C-alpha cells in the first residue's frame, strides 16, 4: 500500500484545485445555459412533477426553471436529508416554501412545516 500521508496530501491538493476551478467558473451563465437546455427537453416539457435541488453558493442553480414559460402547470419538489440516512422529498415553491439549513449546510424544506411528498409521484 502507498504512504497514507502522501495520499492525504494528494487529496487535499486535489480538493483545493477543484475549489479553485469551480470558483473561476461563471456559474450564473452556466446556470442559464443549463436551464435553457433542460426547458427545451421534451421530457421536461411533458413532466407534471419535477425534482430540483437547491444549490450551494458557487454551484449551478436550476431553481429558476420554475419561472420559465410553461412551468406554472408543474409541481416542483426538493430533497431533504431525513433521519436514518433517508432522502425525503417535499413540494417546493420558490420564495414561499420555508427552508432551513440541513446537516450539510444545504437549504432544505422545514420538515415541521412542509409535508413530505410521495416519491411515486415523480
Secondary structure, DSSP 4 states (H G I P E B T S, - for coil): ---HHHHHHHHHHHHHHHHHHHHTS-HHHHHHHHHHHHHHSHHHHH-SEEEE--PPTTS---GGGGGSTT-TTSEEEEEEEEGGGEEEEEEE-TTTS-EEE-TTS-EEE-TTTSPBPPGGG-
